[in-house]
Amino acid sequence: MNAHLETLKQIIDPDVGVNIVDLGLVESITEQDGHVHVALLMTTPACPQSGFMKDEVRRLIPGASVEVLDHPLWHPTRMSADAKAQLGWS
């Protein structure tokens, strides 16, 4: 699964400019019988970028199923130290 996380770091949130892994938008990645499922959170429930992010996950992990979760709600504490530094929050 670490390989999938590294792959998903290629996806940059167009509104924030930080990759979705460091931003804390990847809730889970599961793999069963060769099928990958990715669950994402958005920074807001009505995020206009959710379709873009789902498409990007599918592009980078062909055949993956992707869902955007309503819960838990995203919170800035989910961000990595690198993301906080990029945004000047450290």
VOTOR-675116 format. One record per residue: chain; x, y, z of N, C-alpha, C, O, CB in turn. Coordinates in steps of 0.02 Angstrom, whole numbers, plus 50000, padded with zeros to 5 digits. Glycine has a CB too. Layout:
BEGIN
  unit   n_px   n_py   n_pz  ca_px  ca_py  ca_pz   c_px   c_py   c_pz   o_px   o_py   o_pz  cb_px  cb_py  cb_pz
     A      X      Y      Z      X      Y      Z      X      Y      Z      X      Y      Z      X      Y      Z
...
END
This chain:
BEGIN
  unit   n_px   n_py   n_pz  ca_px  ca_py  ca_pz   c_px   c_py   c_pz   o_px   o_py   o_pz  cb_px  cb_py  cb_pz
     A  50040  49940  50000  50000  50000  50000  50043  50063  50000  50021  50115  49975  49954  50000  50059
     A  50102  50060  50027  50146  50118  50025  50160  50140  49954  50168  50199  49941  50211  50104  50062
     A  50165  50092  49908  50176  50109  49838  50118  50150  49811  50127  50197  49773  50187  50046  49796
     A  50057  50131  49830  49998  50169  49808  49999  50240  49838  49982  50288  49803  49933  50132  49828
     A  50018  50246  49901  50022  50312  49931  50073  50356  49895  50060  50414  49881  50040  50307  50006
     A  50130  50327  49879  50181  50364  49843  50154  50386  49774  50167  50442  49752  50245  50322  49834
     A  50118  50341  49742  50088  50357  49677  50039  50415  49683  50039  50461  49642  50052  50296  49647
     A  49998  50413  49735  49947  50465  49744  49976  50533  49762  49942  50584  49757  49897  50444  49797
     A  50038  50535  49783  50071  50599  49797  50079  50641  49733  50095  50700  49736  50139  50588  49829
     A  50069  50609  49675  50073  50646  49612  50012  50691  49602  50013  50737  49560  50079  50597  49554
     A  49959  50678  49639  49897  50717  49631  49901  50779  49676  49904  50774  49737  49833  50675  49648
     A  49901  50836  49645  49904  50900  49681  49835  50930  49684  49801  50938  49632  49955  50949  49646
     A  49813  50947  49744  49748  50981  49751  49755  51049  49716  49795  51090  49737  49728  50990  49827
     A  49716  51061  49663  49724  51122  49624  49707  51186  49662  49729  51240  49644  49682  51119  49562
     A  49667  51179  49715  49649  51239  49754  49701  51257  49806  49707  51315  49825  49582  51228  49787
     A  49738  51206  49829  49784  51217  49885  49857  51213  49863  49900  51246  49892  49771  51166  49940
     A  49871  51172  49811  49939  51165  49787  49981  51115  49825  50043  51117  49821  49972  51231  49788
     A  49949  51071  49863  49983  51020  49902  49957  50952  49879  49898  50946  49862  49973  51030  49979
     A  49999  50901  49880  49975  50835  49859  49924  50807  49908  49924  50824  49967  50034  50786  49852
     A  49880  50764  49882  49823  50740  49922  49844  50695  49980  49806  50689  50028  49775  50703  49878
     A  49902  50663  49976  49924  50621  50031  49946  50665  50090  49923  50656  50146  49983  50574  50009
     A  49990  50713  50076  50014  50757  50130  49958  50802  50156  49960  50824  50213  50072  50799  50105
     A  49910  50816  50114  49853  50857  50136  49806  50818  50182  49765  50847  50217  49815  50883  50075
     A  49813  50752  50182  49771  50711  50225  49705  50692  50195  49657  50678  50231  49760  50746  50290
     A  49701  50692  50128  49638  50677  50095  49628  50602  50082  49573  50581  50065  49634  50714  50030
     A  49680  50562  50089  49674  50490  50078  49655  50458  50145  49697  50453  50190  49740  50459  50049
     A  49594  50437  50151  49570  50406  50213  49593  50334  50217  49615  50311  50270  49493  50409  50217
     A  49588  50297  50161  49610  50228  50163  49623  50202  50092  49596  50227  50043  49558  50183  50197
     A  49667  50152  50089  49679  50115  50028  49676  50041  50048  49714  50019  50091  49749  50134  49995
     A  49631  50005  50016  49627  49933  50030  49637  49895  49965  49620  49919  49911  49558  49915  50062
     A  49666  49837  49972  49677  49794  49914  49656  49724  49932  49677  49696  49982  49752  49796  49892
     A  49613  49696  49889  49588  49628  49900  49580  49594  49833  49548  49620  49787  49520  49629  49939
     A  49610  49536  49828  49607  49497  49766  49628  49538  49705  49599  49531  49651  49536  49470  49755
     A  49679  49580  49714  49705  49619  49659  49666  49682  49643  49684  49719  49598  49707  49577  49598
     A  49612  49695  49680  49572  49755  49668  49589  49807  49721  49592  49792  49781  49495  49738  49670
     A  49599  49868  49699  49617  49923  49744  49556  49968  49753  49522  49986  49705  49678  49963  49717
     A  49543  49986  49816  49490  50033  49833  49521  50091  49871  49557  50081  49920  49433  49998  49874
     A  49506  50152  49849  49533  50212  49881  49474  50253  49907  49428  50268  49870  49577  50253  49831
     A  49478  50271  49971  49427  50314  50001  49460  50382  50015  49513  50386  50046  49399  50283  50068
     A  49428  50434  49990  49454  50502  49997  49408  50545  50039  49348  50533  50044  49463  50534  49928
     A  49438  50595  50070  49401  50649  50102  49415  50712  50063  49468  50718  50031  49421  50656  50178
     A  49370  50759  50065  49382  50824  50034  49389  50875  50090  49366  50863  50146  49325  50843  49985
     A  49420  50931  50075  49429  50982  50127  49362  51014  50148  49356  51040  50203  49476  51036  50102
     A  49313  51012  50104  49245  51033  50120  49196  50984  50089  49212  50954  50037  49231  51107  50095
     A  49138  50974  50119  49090  50925  50091  49069  50940  50019  49054  50894  49982  49029  50923  50134
     A  49068  51003  50000  49046  51021  49932  49106  51038  49887  49099  51080  49843  48998  51080  49935
     A  49163  51008  49899  49224  51024  49862  49212  51014  49787  49193  50960  49765  49282  50979  49886
     A  49225  51066  49747  49215  51061  49675  49269  51018  49640  49262  51003  49581  49213  51129  49644
     A  49321  51000  49676  49376  50961  49646  49368  50886  49655  49412  50848  49634  49441  50984  49675
     A  49315  50863  49687  49308  50792  49701  49309  50749  49638  49340  50696  49637  49244  50778  49740
     A  49276  50771  49586  49275  50734  49523  49345  50729  49492  49366  50677  49468  49228  50766  49473
     A  49380  50785  49493  49449  50786  49467  49493  50737  49506  49531  50699  49476  49478  50858  49472
     A  49487  50738  49572  49530  50695  49612  49514  50622  49602  49559  50580  49599  49523  50713  49686
     A  49450  50605  49597  49431  50536  49583  49459  50514  49515  49486  50459  49509  49354  50528  49584
     A  49453  50556  49465  49479  50540  49398  49555  50530  49400  49581  50485  49367  49462  50595  49348
     A  49590  50571  49438  49662  50566  49443  49683  50501  49477  49731  50469  49456  49691  50625  49480
     A  49647  50481  49530  49662  50418  49563  49654  50360  49513  49696  50316  49509  49616  50407  49625
     A  49599  50361  49476  49586  50308  49426  49639  50308  49371  49657  50255  49345  49516  50317  49396
     A  49663  50366  49353  49714  50371  49301  49780  50340  49326  49814  50305  49289  49726  50444  49280
     A  49797  50354  49388  49861  50331  49415  49859  50258  49440  49910  50224  49440  49881  50376  49472
     A  49800  50236  49461  49791  50166  49484  49734  50137  49442  49678  50133  49465  49776  50162  49562
     A  49750  50116  49381  49697  50090  49336  49657  50034  49368  49685  49988  49399  49729  50066  49270
     A  49592  50038  49360  49548  49987  49387  49527  49999  49459  49485  49962  49486  49580  49921  49382
     A  49556  50049  49492  49539  50062  49561  49467  50088  49566  49444  50124  49523  49588  50113  49593
     A  49434  50070  49620  49371  50102  49636  49386  50158  49686  49429  50151  49729  49318  50050  49665
     A  49351  50213  49678  49364  50272  49718  49299  50298  49745  49250  50305  49709  49402  50326  49677
     A  49298  50314  49809  49239  50346  49838  49260  50406  49879  49315  50407  49908  49199  50296  49881
     A  49217  50455  49881  49227  50513  49923  49180  50506  49983  49120  50500  49976  49213  50581  49884
     A  49210  50506  50042  49172  50496  50104  49145  50562  50131  49176  50615  50123  49216  50463  50156
     A  49087  50558  50162  49058  50616  50196  49086  50622  50267  49089  50677  50295  48982  50611  50198
     A  49106  50566  50295  49132  50563  50364  49192  50517  50366  49192  50468  50328  49078  50541  50414
     A  49240  50529  50405  49247  50586  50450  49259  50650  50411  49281  50648  50353  49304  50574  50500
     A  49246  50705  50442  49259  50769  50410  49334  50782  50410  49369  50765  50458  49221  50826  50445
     A  49359  50812  50356  49429  50830  50353  49443  50886  50403  49401  50929  50414  49449  50850  50281
     A  49503  50885  50431  49524  50938  50478  49599  50951  50465  49635  50905  50447  49511  50917  50553
     A  49622  51012  50473  49692  51027  50461  49742  50984  50499  49800  50978  50478  49705  51099  50477
     A  49721  50954  50554  49767  50910  50591  49785  50848  50551  49832  50813  50570  49735  50890  50657
     A  49749  50834  50497  49765  50777  50454  49826  50790  50410  49855  50743  50383  49704  50759  50411
     A  49846  50853  50403  49901  50871  50358  49968  50849  50388  49978  50849  50449  49902  50946  50345
     A  50014  50830  50344  50082  50813  50365  50119  50878  50382  50097  50933  50366  50119  50773  50309
     A  50175  50869  50416  50218  50927  50432  50241  50962  50368  50247  51023  50365  50278  50906  50474
     A  50255  50922  50316  50276  50951  50252  50222  50995  50222  50236  51049  50197  50295  50895  50202
     A  50160  50971  50225  50104  51010  50197  50096  51075  50236  50086  51128  50207  50039  50969  50199
     A  50099  51070  50302  50092  51131  50343  50148  51181  50327  50136  51241  50324  50094  51113  50418
     A  50209  51155  50317  50265  51199  50300  50254  51232  50232  50268  51291  50224  50331  51160  50301
     A  50230  51193  50183  50216  51220  50117  50166  51278  50120  50171  51326  50083  50190  51166  50070
     A  50118  51271  50166  50066  51322  50172  50084  51377  50221  50045  51424  50232  50002  51289  50192
     A  50143  51372  50251  50164  51422  50299  50130  51416  50366  50124  51466  50403  50152  51490  50271
     A  50107  51356  50384  50071  51345  50446  50115  51319  50502  50091  51306  50557  50015  51297  50435
     A  50180  51313  50490  50222  51284  50542  50254  51337  50585  50291  51321  50631  50276  51240  50511
END
